[in-house]
Amino acid sequence: MRILVISGDYQPDDFYNGVYAAELCQYLAHTHEVMVITSFPKHRDFSIYEEYERKLFRREKIEAVEVGRCLTYRPRSRSPVQRILYDLSFAGSAFLNFFRFPRPDVVWCISPPLQVGLVGVFARLFLGVPFAFDVRDLLPDLAINLGILKNKTLIWCLHALESFIYRTASVVSVISPGYVANLIEKGVARDKIVYLPIWVDTERFPVLPKSNDFSREHGLADRFVVQYAGTIGAKQGLSTLLEAAKLLSAVSDIVFLVIGDGPAKPELLEYAAREKLRNVRFLPFQPLAKLPELQATSALSTVFQKISVRNEVFPCKILSIMAAGRPVLASVPRESEAARVILESGCGFIVEPENAEMLAQTILQAHGQRDLLELGRNGRRYLEEHFAASRVLPRFQTVLEAAATGVPPRAEAGLTS
C-alpha cells in the first residue's frame, strides 16, 4: 500500500508533531511505501535550518521514508492571524507539491494545522483517494476557549472548515476518548471516529536515576525539583506555579525548574525578578535526547491547564513523565481526561487549576512523602499497558488499511473507544 502523510513538522524538527509523524512513518515503512509532504525544518522562531535555506522544494529519503519539503510563509509575530497565514501557506504548498509523488492509496493528514485537511479533501473529492484526518488538538475550539480567537466571522469560517473536513474524511482519528464525544456533538458520524492514543517508545525512554548528567550539570542532584517542561503559553497558566514557588520560598531544598519558551515566558521572568524568587530557575528548550534525564531529575513533573481549556484535552507530556517513572503533579480539572488517566493509574496528584495555595500545599505534602517513586512506578506500568508504541502503532496500520479499502474500522476490533 502507498501512504501519503501530510504533516506540518517532520524529523529533524523537535516539535511534538514532527517526532510523532516520523515515528509513525518509520513504523509504517516496514510494510508499506510511505511518502511525506512537510515543511522545511525550523527553529522555535520559525527560521529555517541553515542547510535548507533558499529552497522552494527539497526531496530526501529518511529511514526508508520519501520526504518532500516545501516552502511556507514565516510568521512575523505570534498573533492568531499570523499563525493562520502560516497554516494556510503550508496547506497551499502541500497541495502544489502533491503531484510530485505517485498517486497514493490513502492520504493521512495530521492536524494541527486544521488546514492540512484541505489536501485530503482534494484527494478524496477529485481523485477518489480515501483520506484519514488525525486530530491532535481540537481546533478552533482551543483558541476560542482561551480567548485567543475572538473575531466572529473568522470563528464561523474555521468551524465551517472543520465541519467540511470531518464530513469528507473517510476516518477521523483522535488522541483522547473525550474528543469522540466532542466530534459526535459536531455531527461527525460515529462509525468513522477512531480512538488512537498518543504513544511512547518505552525502549527509547528508560527509567534513569536522579543522579545523572543533567542533574549534576545544573546542581540538582540533591534538590527536590518541581519541574515544568514545554511550551509556555496561554493555555498553561504557569503564573500559578510561580505563585506557589513564592509561597514555598522558605523551604530551602525545593527548586522550581521551568524549561521551555513561549509567548508567556517574559511575563514569568518579570514576575520572578520582581518577587526575587531565588527558588525558581529558567532554562531554554532542551534537546529531546535529554528528556529522560530531565524527567529523572525531577521529584515532581508538572502539567498545567487553565480552567477555560476543555476537559477532553489530554496533554501529551503526561506520557513522557509516566515513561520516566516519575510522579505527575497536574493542575487540571478533576473531570478532565488528564485527571482520569492520573487517577486510574495512581501516578500522581491532581490540583484545582489556578489555585496556587492548593498547589503549594500539595508540593509540601509530596516533599514529606517517603516513597514518592512508587507513584512513578504505577505510571510506568500503566503506560506500558495502554500507551506503549508496540501496542498502539499496529492499530494505526489497521486503521489506514481499513481507510484505503473504504471500510470503517470496526468497534469490535478495539479500534474505537
C-alpha positions as CSV (number, residue, x, y, z in Angstrom):
1,M,0.0,0.0,0.0
2,R,1.2,3.5,-0.8
3,I,0.6,6.0,2.0
4,L,1.0,9.8,1.7
5,V,1.3,11.7,5.0
6,I,0.8,15.4,5.3
7,S,2.4,16.9,8.4
8,G,3.5,20.4,9.1
9,D,6.5,19.1,11.0
10,Y,8.8,16.2,10.5
11,Q,12.3,14.9,11.5
12,P,14.6,16.6,12.3
13,D,12.0,19.0,13.8
14,D,11.8,18.5,17.5
15,F,8.2,19.8,17.8
16,Y,6.0,17.1,19.1
17,N,4.0,16.6,15.8
18,G,7.3,16.2,14.0
19,V,8.6,13.5,16.3
20,Y,5.2,11.8,16.2
21,A,5.0,11.8,12.4
22,A,8.5,10.5,12.0
23,E,7.9,7.6,14.4
24,L,4.6,6.7,12.8
25,C,6.0,6.8,9.2
26,Q,9.1,4.8,10.1
27,Y,6.9,2.1,11.6
28,L,4.6,2.0,8.6
29,A,7.5,1.9,6.2
30,H,8.4,-1.6,7.3
31,T,5.3,-2.9,5.4
32,H,4.2,-0.1,3.1
33,E,5.5,2.5,0.8
34,V,5.4,5.8,2.8
35,M,5.7,9.3,1.5
36,V,5.6,12.6,3.5
37,I,4.9,16.2,2.5
38,T,6.1,18.6,5.2
39,S,7.7,22.0,5.7
40,F,11.4,22.8,5.9
41,P,12.9,22.0,9.4
42,K,12.6,25.1,11.6
43,H,13.6,26.6,14.9
44,R,11.1,27.9,17.5
45,D,11.1,31.3,15.9
46,F,10.1,29.7,12.5
47,S,13.5,30.4,11.0
48,I,14.6,27.6,8.7
49,Y,17.6,25.4,9.3
50,E,20.6,26.8,7.5
51,E,21.2,23.8,5.2
52,Y,17.6,24.2,3.9
53,E,17.6,27.9,3.3
54,R,16.8,29.5,-0.1
55,K,15.0,26.4,-1.4
56,L,11.4,26.1,-2.8
57,F,11.3,22.3,-2.5
58,R,13.6,19.5,-1.5
59,R,13.2,15.8,-1.7
60,E,15.1,13.4,0.5
61,K,14.9,9.9,1.9
62,I,15.0,9.4,5.7
63,E,15.0,5.9,7.0
64,A,13.0,4.4,4.1
65,V,10.5,7.3,4.0
66,E,10.4,9.6,1.0
67,V,10.2,13.1,2.3
68,G,9.2,16.2,0.3
69,R,9.8,19.6,1.9
70,C,8.1,22.7,0.7
71,L,8.4,26.4,1.5
72,T,6.0,28.2,3.8
73,Y,5.2,31.7,5.0
74,R,7.3,32.7,8.0
75,P,5.1,34.4,10.7
76,R,6.3,37.8,11.9
77,S,4.6,37.5,15.3
78,R,2.7,35.0,17.4
79,S,-0.7,36.6,16.6
80,P,-3.6,34.3,15.6
81,V,-3.8,35.9,12.1
82,Q,-0.1,35.3,11.5
83,R,-0.5,31.7,12.6
84,I,-3.5,31.2,10.4
85,L,-1.5,32.6,7.4
86,Y,1.4,30.2,8.2
87,D,-1.0,27.2,8.4
88,L,-2.7,28.2,5.1
89,S,0.6,28.6,3.4
90,F,1.6,25.1,4.3
91,A,-1.7,23.7,3.2
92,G,-1.3,25.5,-0.2
93,S,2.3,24.5,-0.6
94,A,1.5,20.9,0.3
95,F,-1.3,20.9,-2.4
96,L,1.0,22.3,-5.0
97,N,3.6,19.5,-4.3
98,F,1.0,16.7,-4.0
99,F,1.6,15.8,-7.7
100,R,5.4,15.4,-7.2
101,F,4.6,12.0,-5.7
102,P,3.0,8.9,-7.2
103,R,-0.8,8.5,-6.6
104,P,-1.3,7.2,-3.1
105,D,-3.8,4.6,-1.9
106,V,-4.6,6.7,1.2
107,V,-3.8,10.2,2.5
108,W,-3.1,10.7,6.2
109,C,-3.4,14.3,7.3
110,I,-2.1,15.3,10.8
111,S,-3.7,18.3,12.5
112,P,-2.8,20.8,13.7
113,P,-2.9,22.7,11.5
114,L,-6.5,22.2,10.7
115,Q,-6.0,23.5,7.1
116,V,-3.9,20.4,6.1
117,G,-7.3,18.6,5.8
118,L,-7.9,20.5,2.6
119,V,-5.2,18.4,0.9
120,G,-7.1,15.3,1.9
121,V,-10.4,16.8,0.8
122,F,-8.9,17.4,-2.6
123,A,-7.6,13.8,-2.8
124,R,-11.0,12.4,-1.8
125,L,-13.3,14.6,-4.0
126,F,-11.2,14.9,-7.1
127,L,-9.0,11.8,-7.2
128,G,-11.2,9.3,-5.3
129,V,-8.4,8.7,-2.9
130,P,-9.6,8.0,0.7
131,F,-8.2,10.3,3.4
132,A,-7.8,9.9,7.2
133,F,-7.8,13.0,9.4
134,D,-5.7,12.7,12.6
135,V,-6.8,15.2,15.3
136,R,-4.1,16.0,17.8
137,D,-5.7,19.2,19.1
138,L,-9.3,20.4,18.9
139,L,-9.2,23.4,16.6
140,P,-10.5,26.0,16.6
141,D,-12.1,25.2,20.0
142,L,-8.9,25.6,21.9
143,A,-8.1,29.0,20.6
144,I,-11.7,30.2,21.2
145,N,-11.9,28.9,24.8
146,L,-8.6,30.6,25.6
147,G,-9.8,33.9,24.2
148,I,-7.1,33.9,21.5
149,L,-9.7,33.9,18.7
150,K,-12.4,36.5,19.1
151,N,-13.4,37.6,15.6
152,K,-16.9,36.1,15.0
153,T,-16.5,35.9,11.2
154,L,-13.2,34.1,11.5
155,I,-14.5,31.7,14.1
156,W,-17.5,30.9,11.8
157,C,-15.2,30.3,8.9
158,L,-12.9,28.0,10.9
159,H,-15.9,26.0,12.3
160,A,-17.3,25.6,8.7
161,L,-13.9,24.4,7.5
162,E,-13.6,21.9,10.4
163,S,-17.1,20.5,9.7
164,F,-16.3,20.2,5.9
165,I,-13.1,18.3,6.6
166,Y,-14.8,15.9,9.1
167,R,-17.6,15.2,6.7
168,T,-15.3,14.5,3.8
169,A,-12.7,12.3,5.7
170,S,-13.0,8.5,5.4
171,V,-11.7,8.2,9.0
172,V,-11.2,10.7,11.8
173,S,-8.8,9.6,14.5
174,V,-8.5,11.2,17.9
175,I,-6.0,11.0,20.8
176,S,-8.5,11.2,23.6
177,P,-11.8,9.4,24.3
178,G,-13.2,12.9,25.2
179,Y,-12.6,14.0,21.7
180,V,-15.0,11.4,20.5
181,A,-17.9,13.0,22.3
182,N,-16.8,16.4,21.0
183,L,-16.9,15.3,17.4
184,I,-20.2,13.5,17.8
185,E,-21.7,16.7,19.1
186,K,-20.5,18.4,15.9
187,G,-22.3,15.9,13.8
188,V,-19.4,13.6,12.8
189,A,-20.7,10.0,12.1
190,R,-19.7,7.7,15.0
191,D,-18.6,4.9,12.8
192,K,-15.8,7.0,11.2
193,I,-14.3,8.1,14.6
194,V,-11.4,6.1,15.9
195,Y,-9.5,6.5,19.2
196,L,-5.8,6.1,18.6
197,P,-3.9,7.3,21.6
198,I,-0.6,9.0,21.8
199,W,2.2,6.5,22.3
200,V,5.7,6.3,23.8
201,D,8.5,4.1,22.6
202,T,9.4,2.6,26.0
203,E,12.7,1.2,24.7
204,R,13.9,4.7,23.8
205,F,12.7,6.1,27.2
206,P,14.4,4.2,30.0
207,V,13.8,4.9,33.7
208,L,17.0,6.7,34.9
209,P,18.4,7.5,38.4
210,K,18.1,11.1,39.7
211,S,21.8,11.4,39.7
212,N,22.6,11.8,36.0
213,D,24.5,14.2,33.7
214,F,21.6,16.7,33.6
215,S,21.1,16.9,37.4
216,R,24.8,17.1,38.1
217,E,25.3,19.8,35.4
218,H,22.7,22.0,36.9
219,G,23.4,21.2,40.6
220,L,20.1,19.5,41.2
221,A,21.1,16.0,42.2
222,D,20.4,16.7,45.9
223,R,17.4,19.1,45.5
224,F,13.6,18.4,45.5
225,V,12.9,19.5,41.9
226,V,9.4,20.6,40.8
227,Q,9.7,20.8,37.1
228,Y,7.7,22.1,34.1
229,A,9.0,21.4,30.6
230,G,7.2,22.5,27.4
231,T,5.6,25.5,25.7
232,I,5.0,28.5,28.0
233,G,1.7,29.8,26.5
234,A,-1.8,31.0,27.3
235,K,-3.4,27.6,27.9
236,Q,-0.9,26.5,30.6
237,G,-1.4,29.4,33.1
238,L,2.1,28.9,34.6
239,S,1.8,32.0,36.8
240,T,0.2,29.7,39.3
241,L,3.4,27.7,39.5
242,L,5.4,30.8,40.3
243,E,2.9,31.9,42.9
244,A,3.3,28.5,44.6
245,A,7.1,29.0,44.4
246,K,6.7,32.3,46.3
247,L,4.6,30.6,49.0
248,L,7.3,27.9,49.4
249,S,10.3,30.2,49.2
250,A,11.3,29.4,52.8
251,V,11.7,25.6,52.1
252,S,15.4,25.7,51.1
253,D,15.7,22.4,49.2
254,I,12.7,22.8,46.9
255,V,13.7,24.2,43.5
256,F,11.2,25.1,40.7
257,L,12.6,24.4,37.2
258,V,10.8,26.0,34.2
259,I,12.1,24.7,30.9
260,G,10.9,25.9,27.6
261,D,9.8,29.0,25.8
262,G,6.7,30.7,24.5
263,P,4.7,34.0,24.5
264,A,4.0,33.9,28.2
265,K,7.7,33.4,29.3
266,P,8.6,37.2,29.5
267,E,5.8,37.7,32.0
268,L,7.0,34.9,34.1
269,L,10.6,36.2,34.1
270,E,9.3,39.6,35.1
271,Y,7.3,38.1,38.0
272,A,10.2,36.0,39.2
273,A,12.5,39.0,39.1
274,R,10.1,41.3,40.8
275,E,9.3,38.9,43.6
276,K,13.0,37.9,43.9
277,L,12.2,34.2,43.6
278,R,15.6,32.6,44.2
279,N,14.0,29.1,44.2
280,V,12.9,29.4,40.5
281,R,15.3,28.6,37.6
282,F,14.5,29.0,33.9
283,L,16.2,27.0,31.1
284,P,15.5,27.1,27.3
285,F,14.1,24.1,25.5
286,Q,16.4,21.1,25.9
287,P,17.3,18.5,23.2
288,L,14.8,15.6,23.0
289,A,17.7,13.3,23.8
290,K,18.0,15.0,27.2
291,L,14.3,14.4,28.1
292,P,14.7,11.1,30.0
293,E,17.5,12.7,32.2
294,L,15.5,15.9,32.7
295,Q,12.4,13.9,33.9
296,A,14.5,11.7,36.1
297,T,16.0,14.8,37.8
298,S,12.5,15.8,39.0
299,A,10.8,14.8,42.2
300,L,7.5,16.1,40.6
301,S,6.9,16.9,37.0
302,T,4.0,19.2,36.4
303,V,1.2,19.6,33.9
304,F,-0.9,22.7,33.7
305,Q,-4.2,23.5,32.1
306,K,-6.2,26.7,32.6
307,I,-9.9,26.3,33.8
308,S,-11.0,27.5,30.3
309,V,-9.4,24.6,28.5
310,R,-11.9,21.9,27.6
311,N,-11.8,18.8,29.8
312,E,-11.2,16.3,26.9
313,V,-7.8,17.8,26.1
314,F,-5.0,15.4,27.0
315,P,-1.5,16.9,27.4
316,C,1.0,14.5,25.8
317,K,3.7,15.5,28.2
318,I,2.0,13.3,30.9
319,L,3.2,10.2,29.0
320,S,6.8,11.3,29.0
321,I,6.6,11.8,32.7
322,M,5.0,8.3,33.2
323,A,7.6,6.8,31.0
324,A,10.4,8.2,33.2
325,G,8.8,6.6,36.2
326,R,8.2,9.9,38.0
327,P,5.1,11.3,39.7
328,V,2.8,13.7,37.9
329,L,1.6,16.8,39.5
330,A,-1.3,18.0,37.4
331,S,-3.1,21.3,37.8
332,V,-6.2,20.2,35.8
333,P,-10.0,19.9,36.4
334,R,-10.9,16.6,38.1
335,E,-13.4,15.9,35.3
336,S,-10.7,16.1,32.7
337,E,-9.2,13.3,30.6
338,A,-5.8,14.1,32.1
339,A,-7.1,13.6,35.6
340,R,-8.9,10.4,34.6
341,V,-5.6,8.8,33.4
342,I,-3.7,10.0,36.5
343,L,-6.3,8.8,39.0
344,E,-6.8,5.5,37.1
345,S,-3.1,4.8,37.1
346,G,-2.3,6.1,40.5
347,C,0.7,8.0,39.2
348,G,0.4,11.4,40.9
349,F,-1.6,14.3,42.3
350,I,-4.5,16.4,41.0
351,V,-4.7,20.1,41.9
352,E,-7.5,22.5,41.1
353,P,-6.4,24.8,38.2
354,E,-5.2,28.3,39.0
355,N,-5.1,27.6,42.8
356,A,-1.6,28.5,43.9
357,E,-2.3,27.8,47.6
358,M,-3.6,24.3,47.0
359,L,-0.6,23.7,44.6
360,A,1.9,24.8,47.3
361,Q,0.2,22.5,49.9
362,T,0.3,19.5,47.6
363,I,4.0,20.1,46.8
364,L,4.8,20.3,50.5
365,Q,2.8,17.1,51.1
366,A,4.8,15.3,48.4
367,H,8.0,16.8,49.8
368,G,7.3,14.9,53.0
369,Q,6.3,11.7,51.4
370,R,8.9,8.9,51.7
371,D,8.2,6.6,48.8
372,L,7.2,9.1,46.2
373,L,8.7,7.0,43.4
374,E,6.0,4.3,44.0
375,L,3.6,6.7,42.2
376,G,6.1,6.9,39.3
377,R,6.3,3.1,39.1
378,N,2.5,3.0,38.9
379,G,2.6,5.4,36.0
380,R,5.3,3.4,34.1
381,R,3.2,0.2,34.5
382,Y,0.1,1.9,33.2
383,L,1.9,3.4,30.3
384,E,3.4,0.1,29.2
385,E,-0.1,-1.4,29.3
386,H,-2.0,1.4,27.5
387,F,0.4,3.7,25.6
388,A,3.4,1.7,24.6
389,A,4.3,2.1,20.9
390,S,4.3,-1.7,20.5
391,R,0.6,-1.7,21.4
392,V,-0.6,1.5,19.6
393,L,1.3,1.6,16.3
394,P,-0.2,-1.7,14.9
395,R,-3.6,-0.1,15.4
396,F,-2.6,2.8,13.1
397,Q,-1.7,0.3,10.4
398,T,-5.1,-1.4,10.8
399,V,-6.9,1.9,10.5
400,L,-5.1,3.0,7.4
401,E,-5.6,-0.3,5.7
402,A,-9.3,0.0,6.5
403,A,-9.5,3.6,5.2
404,A,-7.8,2.6,2.0
405,T,-10.4,-0.1,1.3
406,G,-13.3,2.3,2.3
407,V,-14.4,0.1,5.2
408,P,-14.9,1.9,8.6
409,P,-12.8,0.4,11.4
410,R,-14.8,-1.9,13.5
411,A,-15.6,-1.3,17.2
412,E,-15.2,-4.9,18.0
413,A,-11.6,-4.8,16.8
414,G,-10.9,-2.5,19.7
415,L,-10.3,0.5,17.4
416,T,-12.9,2.8,18.9
417,S,-13.4,3.9,22.4
